[in-house]
Every structure is written in C-alpha cells, then in structure tokens.
C-alpha cells in the first residue's frame, strides 16, 4: 500500500514523494492520525414567556474518509506491489533517453516496485493516492428557532428560525474543478499574445516540454 506525501522531496529533487506505511518513519496508517478533533453536541431550550420559547443547538460530525471516494484496491496504492503491463519500460529501469527494446521484441513483464519510493514507474501510475496529511472531513450544523402560541387558548402557533450547515476538508476523487483559472494571469496573457502572433495555429498550453527522465526527443504536454 502507498500514499503521497506532498511535503517530502522525492528522489528526483522535487516536492511530492511516495510514502509507504511502516517505512521511512511513517506510521502504519495510510495517512497521519489527527489527535485534536473533538465532536461537541449541545442544545438548549428556554421559555421566555409561558407561550414563547427559544431553542437551538449545534453539533460537529466527522465524515468517513476511506469509503466511497476511494473504493478500489488501486486507490490504496496497491499497484506498486503488482507487476505491470508488458512493454511498459521501453527505456529500462534507469531512464536515460535511449530505448532498450523495440516493439518487435518480446516485451518483458515489468516487476513490482514494492516500497521503492525512488522507482520512476511508481510515479506514473494513474492512482488516486491518499494524501499523507489528509484532513478529516468535518460537517458542522446549527439551528436557532423562536416559537410562540397565541390566540384564544393558544390555537395559533408561529415558528421562525434558522438552520445551517457548513463543511471543511471534503474529499473528492479525480475531479478537476479548476483548469486555466489556476494559472497566473500573466502567464495566460503571455500565451494569448503568442497564440495571436502565431495565428492560433500553435497554442502555447499544448506545447511539448522536455521530459526529465527521457530527454532525447521526447516530451509531454504542459
């Protein structure tokens, strides 16, 4: 099993490293336990007058973090413990830009990376890893109501109030809510100017950039 630690430096010198429970000082959990959470539930009811009351309440609820959004074994990082597809390592186990096999060769079965956080192929697996510093999902609910009876023998009743809820640290799975909005405005402006200059025949956001592991005429989209 494996997760992702966005605060750790990986073997390639950038932030974001694979973490394996029970190794390198990590706990046996897929994410760190939070010890400062508490779950208060309070309520009150007060009689202002014989026919007029106010009541309300507040509660905190912690939602499940390991079900629903992460329902597949692959979401628990188990792919690093299984062999991969044949022909998945065209450049060998130590990429240097020189192909080690041809498409007509008998493709070897890629060995499992196990708990090797420095294995490049581990970072290319399309999995929804848990964040090592995953925050518990919190839902808070509160209400406040005023209620009054009136009329002969209190046959009429009126109630007015407010009820609300708000959440923090909600999880989702592989959904991209932002696209160009996360790119600095100056960069977008520069792209726009270059796109116009090129007659929009070559869009900057689709250009290829050198691949760190395969620098020889190989690139990936930005």
N, C-alpha and C positions, 0 to 999 in steps of 0.2 A: 504494500500500500504506500501511497505517496501523496504529498500535498505540495503547496507552493508557498515559499517564504519571500515576500516582496521586499523585505528589509535586509535580506542577505545577498552577498555578492557571489555570483556563480563562478564556475571555473573559467569563464571566458571574459571576466573583468567587468561585467555589468550587473546591475541590481536585478534580483529575481532569480531565486535558486530553488531547485527541487529539494524537498525535505522528506525524509523517511522516518516515520515514528520509531523511537527507540534508538536512533543513531545520532551521532554528532551533537549530543547534548539535548536533543529533542525528547519530549515526553512520549509515551506510548500512544497518545491520542493523536488524531488527525489535525486537531487544532488545540491551541492553548486553552486551558480551563479558566473561566472568569470566576474570581472568588469574591467580587464586590457587588454582586447582584442581590437585590432583595425585592420581595414581592408583597408590598403592603396592600391591604384591603380594608378600607374604612367606610363608614356610613354614619349618618346622623338623621334624626327626626326631631323637630322642635315645634311645640304648639305655641304659636304666638297668641292666639285667642281661642276660645272654645270651638270656633268654626273656621279657624285659619291656621294652617300648618306649613312648615317649610321642611323639605327633606332633600338629601343628596348623598352622593358617595363618590368614591374614587378607588380604582384598582389598577394594578400593573400585572400584565400577563407576559410570559416568555413563550415564544412560538417554537415549534420543532425546527431544528437546523439540519437534520440529517435524513429527512424523508421528503418525498415529493419532488423537490427541486433536484436532488441528487439520488436518483432511484436506481441507477445502473451500477454494476460492479466496476465498469470502466470509470465512473465518476469518483471512485475511491482510489484511483491511481494504481489499479492492479495491472495495467497494461505493461508496466516496466518489468513485471515478473513473468511475462509470457513471450514466446518467440514471435517475431514479426513476420510480415509478408516476405515472400521471396523477392529478390531483386530490389530491396529497399535500401541497400547500401552500395550504390553504384560507385561511390568514391572510397569505399573501405571504411574501416573503423576509425581512422585518423585522417579526416578530410584534408586534402592539400590541393584540390583542384585538378588532380589527374585521375581519370577514370580507371578503375581496377577491373572492370569487366565489360563485356559487350552484350547487347541484347540477345545475341545468339548463343551466348554461353549458358551453361547450366547454372541457374541462379541459386546461390546458397541461401539457407534459411537464416535469417538474422537472429542472433542469440539474444536472450533476455538481458536487459541491462541490470536487473536486480536493484540493489541500493547504491548504484554508482551515480552520484549526483553530477559527475563530470561527463557522463556519456552524452554526446551531442544528440543522438537519436531520441533520447528521453524528452528533449525539449521540442521535438517535432510531432509529438503525439497529440492528436486533437481530443483532449480530455477536458472535462470541467473540474479541474482540481479544486480542492478545498484550500482556502487561504489559511495559513498557519496562525494568523492573528484574526481569525473570523470572530466577529462580534455577535453576541446573542441577539436574536430578533425580539424586539420589545414592542408590545402594544399597551397603550395607556387609555383608560376610559374614565369618564367623569360625567356627572349629571347634577343638576340643581333644579328643584321644582317648588313652585308655590301653589297651594291648593286651598280653595275656600268654598264653603257651602253658604247659601243664602236663600232668602225667600221664606215663606211660611213653613215651618217645621223642617227647613233645610232641604226642600225638594229640588233645589237647583244646586248645581256643582260646577265649579270652574277650576281649570288646571292650566298653568302656564309654566314653561320651564325650558331648560337647555340640556342637551346631551351631546357629547362629542367624543371622538377617539382620534388618536394620532400614534404613529408608529416610527420606529427607528431601526436602522440596520436590516431592512428587509432583504431577503435573498432572491435571486433570480437565476436563470440558467441559460447561458449563451445567448442572451438577447442584447442587441446593440441599440441603446436608446439614443446615443449621440453619434454623429458622423463628422461632418465638416465643422460642426459647432465647437468641437473640442480643439480645433486647430487655431493657433493665434491669428488674429485678424490681419496682421502684417504679412504673414505667410500666404494667406488666402488672396490678399491684394496683389502680392508678387506673382502668384500663379495666374491670376486673372489677366494681368498685364502681359505675361509671356504667352498665355493662350491666345489672346487677341493678336499679338505680334506674329504668331505662327498660324493665324487663320483658323484657330481651334482644331487644326489637323493633328496636333500633338499636345495632349493635355498633361500638364505637369504632374498631377496626382497619380497618373498612370505610368510614369517613367520608371525604368528599372534602376536599381542601385546595386552596387557590388555586394555579393554575398560574402559575409565574413569567413565562412567555412569553405566556400568554393569560389575563390576569387577569379578563376580562369574562365572568362567569357560566360559567366553565369550570374544571374541576378534574380531578385524578387521584387515584386511591385511594392511601392510605398503607399 
